[in-house]
Amino acid sequence: MGKGVKAAVVGGVFAVMLGGAGYGAYNLVSAVDGTDGGGPAPVRTGPPDEEEIRTASAKFFAAWEKGEAATAASYTNNAAAAGQLLTAYGADAHITDVAITPGAAGGTRVPFTVRARVSYEGKSAPLTYQSSLTVVRGVTTGRALVDWKPSVVHPELKEGDTLVTAESANPPIEAVGRDGGVLTKEKYPSLGPVLDTLRAKYGDKAGGRPGVELVVRHSAQEAPDTPLLTLAEGEPGTLRTTLSARVQAAAERAVKRYGESSVVAVKPSTGEVLAVANNRADGFNAAFQGQVAPGSTMKIITAAMLIDNGVTSMNGPAPCPDTATWQSQTFHNLPGMAPDENATLAGSFLRSCNTAFIKLVDEEPLTDASLTTEAEERFGLGRDDWQTGIASFDGRVPASGGPDRAANAIGQGQVQMNPLNMASVTATAITGTFRQPHLVSPDLDGRRLATAKGLPAGTAAQLKQMMRLTATQGTGREAMAGLGGDIGAKTGSAEVDRQATSNSWFTGFRDDLAAAAMTEEGGHGGDAAGPIVADVLRAGG
């Protein structure tokens, strides 16, 4: 946004008085104390009734329409915060001629439609959007009050955000995929936050000219503005990305199958990100920035550690007992898994036997730091140096003693990953070379991509073969059924405190395409994340 614009920090009245009707006929006498002038009303308890809900919302709407920020804020249960944002609505966002039409209340929730106009330096455009509010009983006063949330003013607003209209901070971009097609948030909805971030970072490098916009100015550090309305078109610059329109479209469709899902696809031979998609209520880019336990997909790295340190090999011993105890903590396998004391590492890997890996983490020469070293030096994880082109988390595999040393080996404990990390792990495992994932070429801004040693050829060959066996004979077989070409997979389910169902994880490859997905509370890896990955891999053929 323009340098001269700043968010309002006062809770007084609007700097610009707004017009509007619709609720002006309501009596606003005694607005602050909510009485009707006949003496103090008795303090009431319990949920607000229908009449209270109608009256409280009507008074709030009427004051908002008139631009009376302080009065409107007094009808909420957080007058200071409400007053600040409602003041900015007129003073910084330049929104005028407000008219609010309520919908039918559902319990204490009142939906409504806002129609207004945004005007700035001779430019003007109509604004229409829908939101809702909830009426609650005031804790101390007993009054029926609007339960204050920034989303009442606009559904895109979160705590600390505000609305601003001005010349754009960055010129618009026309993001182009590897096939030359334009990538828009209208066609690829889950790319919205990614495209906003790319614009904030590269808009001034793409050769465009800024326009005038109404935006959400976020409080989160480095979060890009979210455009809501364009008053004057800028001229977009062209920004080339590594994304594949075909794979991205498949990823968008795939995550819609399960709520709270994320997926990333990369090209193992180059590290280019071909798709990133999220289906989340909070709009968070968990595919790149999530930090959660990856469950048994972590066994790819643990298996590499065991092989690289000479503990065992693909065809070497990895017994799978019913239970395994490490420093007083007992670990179990998934229900129904038969023990196999003669199992090889490949056999325990394809069945995802927890106890086999727990038993082996105590072998010489392994230490508390061995898994960390493998993750950092071979797979490029956990060093906070990835430069993908947008904000991302590089994974975390801390050196852990006690029970967490064993838990880390099976993707629990203190290990944290996201689908971007696990797609990269698969790409490194099957090629032997770590190529840092990226969305935008480093040539555009001189970024230095992270490097790592990668894997010995023999280790990579064994990991790739074990993943092939998992996809054709093991826990990934059902999800990967019907996929042609050279395929491999690893499943995972991660238990999370206070969740009744584990998170579903799955990572796999098909020829020169690797993908990883996570679904919160999705169950076993093949239940939810597996079908998502399979759909994405199918699109790469």
N, C-alpha and C positions, 0 to 999 in steps of 0.2 A: 504494500500500500504506500501512498505518498508519505514522505517524511514528516509532513506537517500534521498528520492525523494522529490523535491519541485517544484511547478509550476514556470514557467519563469515569471519574473516581469519586463523585459526590452522590449523595442519596437524596438530593433535593428535588425540585420540580424540573420538568423538561426545559431545556434551553430553547427548544422550538415548540410552540404550542401546536397541537395536532387538531385537525378537524374530525368530523365523524358524527354519526347519528346512531340510531338503532337502540341504544340504551339510555339516551339522554332524558327520557321521560321518567326514569326512576328517581325517587326522592333520595337525595344524598345527604340529608340532614344528619348531623352527628356521625360523620363518616369515620372519625377516628375511633370512637368508642362503640360504634355499631348499635346505638340505641335510637329510638324514635322520638326523643325529646321529652318523654313523660316520666323521667326518673330512671334510675339504674335498673336494667333488666336483671332478673334472677340468673345466677350462674347455672348453666345447663350442663348435663353430662350425657354420655352415650353418643352414638353416631349421629351426624346431622340428619334431619328429616328432609323430605322432598322440598318443602317450602324453604327451609334454610339453605339448601343447596341452590335452589333457583335464585333466591335473593342475594346470597353471597357472590355467586358468579356474575349475576346481573350488575351489581354495584362495581365489581372489579372491571368488567368489560366497559361499562359506561365511563369510568375514570380513564381507562386506557385509551378509549376512543378520543376523549377530549384532550389527551396529552397531559393529564394531571398525574404525573409519575408518583409523587408523594402520596396522593390520595389512593391511587390504585395499589401502591405498595402496602398501605395500611390495612387493606383487606386480605393480606397474606400473613402467613406465620413466620416470615422473615423479611420485615420491612426494609432493612438496610440493604440486603442483597438485591431484593426486587427493585428498590428505588434506583440503585446504581444501573441495573441493566435496562430498566424502562426509560431512564434518562438518556442513556446512550442510544436507545431506539430512535429517538428524535434527533438528538444533538449530533451523533457521530454517524448513524446509519441514514439520516436524512429521510426518514419514512414519514409521510404525511397522509392526510385524508383517510384515516383508519376507520373501517367499518367491520364489525364483528357479528357473525351470524352463528348462534349456538345451534347444536344439533340436539337430538334426543338424549337426555341423560340416562346413563346406565349405572344405577346405584349412585355412588358418590362421584363418578367420573362424568365430566361434561365435555364432549367434543365440540369443536367450533372451527369456523372458517374465517380467516382474516383476508380482507381485500383492502389494499392501500396503494400508495404511489411513492416511488423513490425518485427524488429529484436532487441533482447535483450539478452545479456550474452550467446551467442551461440544458442539461440532459435529463430526461425523465422517462420512466417506464412503469407500467402497472405491476403490482406484486400481489400474488394470491397464494396462500398456502393453508394447510390444515394443521391443527394442533389439538391438545386437550388439557384439561386441568382436573384436579381432584379436590373436593372440599372435605376438610377435616374439622374436628372440634379443637379449638384452642386449648392448650394444656392448662394455662392459668386463668384465662378469661372466660372460658366456656363458650366463646363466640364461634360461629361457623366461619372458617377462614379458608382461603385458597392455599393448598399445600404447595409451598414455593419450590419450583425447580426451574432452572434456566430454559428447559424445553417447553415450558408453558409459552414463552415469548416466541420461540421458534424451535421446531423439533430437532434441528441440527445443533442446537446449543447445549454444551455441557458445562459443568462447574468451572467458573473462571473465564469462560468465553464471552465475547461480546460481538456486536454487529457494527460494521464500518462500511461506509461507501466512500470511495476515492479512486484516484488513478491506481491501477494495479501495481502491486509491488514488483511483479515480474510479467513480461509479455506472455501471452498464451502460447502454447506449443501444439503442434500437430505431431503426435507420437506415431511413428511408423514402424511396423513390424519388419521382420527379416524378409518377408515376401513383398514388401512395398505397400501393403495395405495400411490404411489409417486405423488406429486403435482408439476408440472412443468409449467413454464410460456409459453411453447410451447402449452401445452394442455389447460391451463387456462390463457389466455393472460392478463386479468386484474389483476391477482395475481402478475404480474411482480414486481411492486414497493413494494408490501408486502413481497415477498420472498427476495428481495434485502435487505430490512430493517431487516428481521429476520436473514439473513446471517450476516449482520454487527453487530447485537446485540448478536447473539448466536453461530456464527461460531466457536469461540474459546472454546465453551462449549460442542459442539456436537462431538468432537473427530476427526475432519478431519485434513488434511494437506494442506497448501496453495500451489497454483500453480503460474504461471506467466500470467498476463493478461494486455490487453489494456482496460482502463476504462475511463469513464467520472468522473472526480473529481468535485463534486458539490460545489458551494460556500455557499449554505444554510447550516446553522449550524446543525450538527448532521445528515445531509442527507447522506445516504450510497452511495458509489461508484456504478455506473451503468456499469457492465461488457459489453464490446463490442466484444472482441476477446480473445480467450484462446491460448496462445503460448505453455504452458506446463500444463498439467492437474494436479490439486491437487487431494487429496483424500477426497471426501465428507464425512462429518459426518452426522449421522441420527438425524433429529430434528422432534420430534412428535408434531403435532399441533392438535387443536380441530376441524379442518375443515372436513366437509363431502364431499367426492368427488361427490356424487350424487346431493347434494343441491348446491354445488359450480357450477357444470355444468349447473344446471337449472338457477342459478343466472346470469352466464355468457351469456346464451342465452337470458334471459329476458331483461337485460339492453341494448342489441343490438337492441331492438325494438324501442327505443327512444334515441336520442342524448342527451348528458349531463345528464345522469341518473346514480344513485347510489343505491345500496341495501345492506342490512345486514340482516342475519338471525341468531337467537340465540336459544338456548335450555333453556326455562324458568326454568326448574327444576335444572339446574346446572350453568347457565350463560355462557356456552361454545358457542363460535362463530362458527356457522356451515358454513357460507358463507359470503364473502365480495366481491362485484364486482362493477366496475365503467366503464362507457362508456363515456369518456370525451376526448376532443381534447387536453387538457393540461396535461393529465396523473396524475392529482392530485387525491389523495385518499380522495375524498369528503365524502365517506361513513363513514370514521373514523374521518376525520379532518375538515370537512365542518363546517361553522359557519353562518347559515342563519335562518331566521324566519320559524318556522314549521307550521304556519297557524293553522287550527282548530284541528290538531292532539293534540295540546296543551290542548284541552278541557278535555282530560283524566285526566291530573294533576289538572286542574281547578275544574272539577267535584269532584275529590277526596278531594280537599280543602273545597268545599262547604259541602260535607257530613261530613268530619272530624270535621268541626267547627259548625255543627248543623244548618247550614243555610237552607238546604233542604235535600231531599233524592231522591232516584230513582223515587219513586212514589209521591214525594212531589211537590209543585208548582214551576214552572219555566216558567212564561208567556213569550210568543214570539210575541212582537209587531212589527210593521213595522220598527220603528227606536228606538234608545235609545241614549240619550244624557248624556255624562259624562264630567263635568267641561268644558263646552262650545264646546266639540267635539261631533258630531253626527255620530253614527255608523249605518250601514245598513246590511241587510241580502243579500244573493245572489238573483239576479233577479228572480222573479217568485215565491218566497216563500210566501205562504199565512200566515197572522198573526194568532196566536192562543193564546188568553188571558187565556185559561184554560189548557195550556200545562203543563205536568209534566217535571221533569228533564230528564227522559228517552226519552220523546217525543221530547224535544228540542235538546237532544244529538244526537238522531238518524237522525234528519233532519239537524243537525249542525246549529242551530239558534244562530247567533251572539248576537242578542239583549237580549236573555234570560240570557246569561252569563254576559253581560254588566250590566244589571239591578241588578244582584245579588251580584256583587263585592262590592257594597256599603253597604251591610247588616252588622249589628253587628254580631259577634265581629271582623270582618275582618279589616285588616289594610293594609298599603302599603307593609308590609313585609310578609303578610300571604302566598302569592303564592310562594315567595322565600323559606320560611320555609318548606312548603309542598314539594317542589321540592328537597331541600337539605336533609331534615331529613327522608322523606318517600321514595323518589325515588333515592337518592344518587347522584343527579345532582349538578353541579355548584360549586364543592369544590376543583377541580383541584387535585384529588387524585386517579383517575383510573389508574391501571397498567395492560393494556391489553396485553402487550408483544411487541407492536409497538406504535408509536406516535398516540395519539388520543386526541380529545377534549371532555370534560365532560359535555358540555351544559352550558348555562348561563341563569339564571332567576333572574335578579337584582330586588331589592326592588325599586319600581318606584312610584313617585307621579304624580299628574296631569293626563292628558289624557293617558299617557303610562300605568298607573295602569290598566285601562280598556283594552287597546290594548294588554297588556301582556296576559290577561286572554284568549284571542282568538288567541294567537300565533303570534301576530304582535309586535309593540312597540320595546322593547329592548331585547326580548327573542331570543336566538340563539340555534339551535340544528343541529344534523345531523342524518342520518339513524341509526347509531349505538345507539345514545341516545334514539331515539324513539322506536327502537326494544326493548331496555332495559325497557323503560317505559311500554310497553305492557306486557312484561314478569313480571314486578313487579305488574302491575294492576291485572293480572289474577291469580297470585299465592299468592299475599300479601307479598312476600319476595323479597327484593332487593338482587340480586346476581350479583356482578360486572362482566360484560362481559370480556372474555379473550380468546386469541388465542393460548397461550402457558401456560402450567401448571405452577403455581407459584413455584412448587417443584423444577423446573429446576434451578432457580436462587434466590430463597428465597424472591421473591416479596411478599409484603403484599397487598392483594386485599382490595379495599375500602369496607366499611360497611355502613349500614343505618338501621333505625328502621323498615322500611317496613310499611305496611298498616294494620289497624285493619281488622279482618276477615270479618266483616260486610261490610266494605267499598270495599274490594276486590271483594266480592260476587256481590255487586251492579254494580261495574265497568265492571265486566266480563259479567253480564247479559245485560247491556246497549250496550256493544260492540257486543254481539250476535245479539241483535235487529237491530243494525246498519247494520250488515252483511246480515241479512235476510229480513229486512223490510225498511231499511233506505238508506242513500246515498252510502253505500258500497255494496248494493245488486247486482248490475249488475256485478261489478268486481269479486265478490265472488261466483257468480252463478256456480253451478255444483260441488262445493267442498263439500266433505262429512266430517264426523266427527264433533267434537265440534269446531265451527268457530266463529270468531268475528272480528270486524274491526272498524276503524275510518278514515274518509277522512279529507283532508285539502287542502286549496289553499292559498298561501301566496303572497300578493302583494309586489313587490319590486320596489323601485324608478328606473325610466328610463327603466323599462321593460313594453312592451305593453301587455304581457300576464303573468298571475300569475304563480308561481312555483306550481307544482303538488306534493302533499304529500299523503301518504297512509300508514297505519300500521295495521297489523292484526295478528290473530293467528289461528292455526289449531292444536288441541290437544297439544302436547308438542313441538310446533314450533312457534316462533314469528318472524315476519319480518317487516321491514319498508323500504320505498323507497322514493326518491325525484327525480323529473325531472324538470330541469330548463325550465321555460316558457312552462310547459306541460299542463297548464290549471287547470281544476277542479281535485280534488284528484282521482276520479274514471277514469279520461280520460287516464292518462299515468302511474302514479305511481301505481294505483290500479291493472291493469293487470300484472305489474311486480311482485308485492307482491303475487298475486294469483298464478302465475307460480311457484314461489319459494315454497309457501306453498303446492302446489300440489306435488312437488317432495319429500316432507317430509313424505308422506303417504306410 
